[in-house]
Amino acid sequence: MLNKLFYKHYVFLDEINDLIKTNLLKFKNISIIIDINQLDKKNSANQNFIIDFAKKNKIPFFLKNNFQNCIKYKANGIFIDSFNKKIIKPSLLKKEFKIIGSVHNQLEFEKKLHQSCDILMLSPLFFNEKYSKNQILNTHKFRHISLNWNVNLCALGGINANNLKKITISKVRIVAFKKFILNPK
């Protein structure tokens, strides 16, 4: 069902197991964002497992906030979270290298445009444990914002099987998720 509704999917991973591998391979157009703190040695091993899986299955992968590792591992791009203010010079990048940014409001939107982001992930769309209820955008506010921003916009935050169709009222055809990959029915 998800493959029919959206043309591009991004999944945030900090670990990988057989269930996740099986569910990832069900998607036709998915990319992995490796959401790992680079200072943690244990997570470094997880990162290598995810990269190996992605390369073996020809799944594009992005590393979070670490441009040097993107070059080292030949990543397809970088994911810049909303806290990262560093500017990446597009002249240093190969043509296929994509920059994805995360935004929560108009001010962050402007900053991410200066960071040359190809795709902006607007969050949180739905409730999840990371954000309080008053921080949730909901579909109407999300749609209003998406109509005013002339960028490739991605829905992010609290996406699951129950609220997936609600996203289609906006012009967005890119979704990103984390926990949904565990049970994407």
C-alpha positions in Angstrom: 0.0 0.0 0.0 2.8 2.5 0.9 4.5 1.9 -2.4 1.3 3.0 -4.2 0.8 6.2 -2.2 4.3 7.7 -2.3 7.1 7.7 -4.8 9.9 7.9 -2.3 10.5 6.5 1.2 13.2 7.2 3.7 13.7 5.1 6.9 15.8 6.1 9.9 17.8 3.2 11.2 20.2 3.0 14.2 20.3 -0.8 14.1 19.4 -3.6 11.7 18.0 -7.1 12.2 16.3 -9.8 10.1 12.8 -8.3 10.5 14.0 -4.9 9.4 15.9 -6.4 6.5 12.8 -8.3 5.3 10.6 -5.2 5.6 13.1 -2.9 3.9 13.2 -5.2 0.9 9.4 -5.0 0.5 9.8 -1.3 -0.7 10.5 -0.4 -4.2 11.9 3.1 -3.7 13.4 3.3 -0.3 16.6 5.0 1.1 18.2 4.5 4.5 19.2 7.3 6.8 21.7 6.0 9.2 20.8 7.8 12.5 23.8 7.0 14.6 25.8 9.0 17.1 29.3 8.7 15.7 31.0 8.9 19.1 29.5 5.6 20.3 31.8 2.6 19.3 29.0 0.1 19.6 26.8 2.1 17.2 29.7 2.3 14.8 29.5 -1.5 14.3 25.7 -1.1 13.7 26.5 1.6 11.1 28.8 -0.8 9.2 26.2 -3.5 9.2 23.6 -1.1 7.8 26.0 0.2 5.2 26.9 -3.3 4.1 23.3 -4.3 3.8 22.4 -1.2 1.8 25.3 -1.7 -0.6 24.6 -5.4 -1.0 21.0 -4.6 -1.9 21.7 -1.4 -3.9 19.7 0.7 -1.4 20.8 4.4 -1.3 22.0 5.4 2.1 22.6 8.7 3.9 24.6 9.4 7.0 23.5 11.8 9.7 25.5 15.1 10.1 28.9 13.6 9.2 30.2 14.8 5.8 33.6 13.1 6.2 32.0 9.7 6.7 29.7 10.3 3.8 32.8 10.6 1.6 34.6 7.7 3.3 31.7 5.3 2.9 30.6 6.6 -0.5 27.1 7.6 0.8 24.5 8.8 -1.5 24.0 11.9 0.6 23.9 13.4 4.0 21.0 14.1 6.4 21.4 17.3 8.3 19.2 17.5 11.4 17.6 20.8 12.5 20.4 21.5 15.1 23.2 21.3 12.5 24.0 24.8 11.1 27.1 23.9 9.1 27.1 24.9 5.4 28.2 22.2 2.9 29.8 23.6 -0.2 28.0 22.0 -3.2 31.2 22.4 -5.3 32.8 19.6 -3.1 30.0 17.2 -3.9 29.5 14.7 -6.7 26.4 15.3 -8.9 24.3 12.5 -7.4 25.1 13.5 -3.8 21.9 14.7 -2.0 21.5 16.9 1.0 18.4 16.2 3.2 17.5 18.6 6.0 15.1 18.4 8.9 12.9 21.4 9.8 10.2 22.2 12.3 9.4 25.8 11.4 9.9 28.7 9.0 13.1 29.9 10.6 14.7 26.4 10.2 13.3 26.3 6.7 15.3 29.4 5.7 18.5 28.0 7.3 18.1 24.7 5.4 17.7 26.5 2.1 21.1 28.2 2.8 22.5 24.7 3.4 21.5 23.7 -0.2 19.1 21.0 0.9 17.5 19.0 -1.9 14.7 17.6 0.3 13.3 19.1 3.5 11.7 16.8 6.1 9.0 18.7 7.9 8.2 17.3 11.3 6.4 16.3 13.5 3.4 15.6 11.5 1.7 13.1 13.9 2.1 12.4 17.6 5.1 10.4 18.7 7.0 10.1 22.0 9.7 12.5 20.9 7.4 15.6 20.8 4.6 16.9 23.0 1.1 17.2 21.7 1.3 21.0 21.3 4.3 20.6 18.9 2.4 18.3 16.4 1.6 20.0 13.1 -1.4 17.8 12.2 -2.4 17.3 8.5 -4.1 20.7 8.1 -1.2 22.8 9.3 1.2 20.5 7.4 -0.8 21.0 4.2 -0.9 24.8 4.6 2.9 24.9 5.0 3.5 22.5 2.2 1.5 24.6 -0.2 3.6 27.7 0.6 7.0 26.1 0.4 8.2 25.4 -3.1 10.7 22.6 -2.3 10.7 18.8 -2.2 9.0 18.3 1.1 8.9 15.1 3.0 6.4 14.1 5.8 8.1 12.9 9.0 7.0 12.1 12.5 4.7 9.5 13.9 3.8 7.9 10.6 2.1 4.6 10.9 -0.4 2.4 9.0 -3.4 4.1 10.7 -2.6 7.7 9.7 -0.8 7.1 6.4 -3.7 8.1 4.1 -4.1 11.4 5.9 -0.8 12.5 4.4 -2.1 12.3 0.9 -4.2 15.5 1.3 -1.0 17.5 1.0 1.1 17.7 -2.1 3.8 15.6 -0.4 4.7 12.3 -2.1 7.8 11.6 0.1 7.6 10.1 3.5 10.1 9.2 6.2 9.7 7.0 9.2 11.4 5.0 11.9 9.2 2.7 13.8 6.9 2.0 10.9 9.5 -0.2 9.3 9.0 -2.8 12.1 5.4 -3.4 11.0 4.6 -1.7 7.6 1.4 -3.7 6.8 
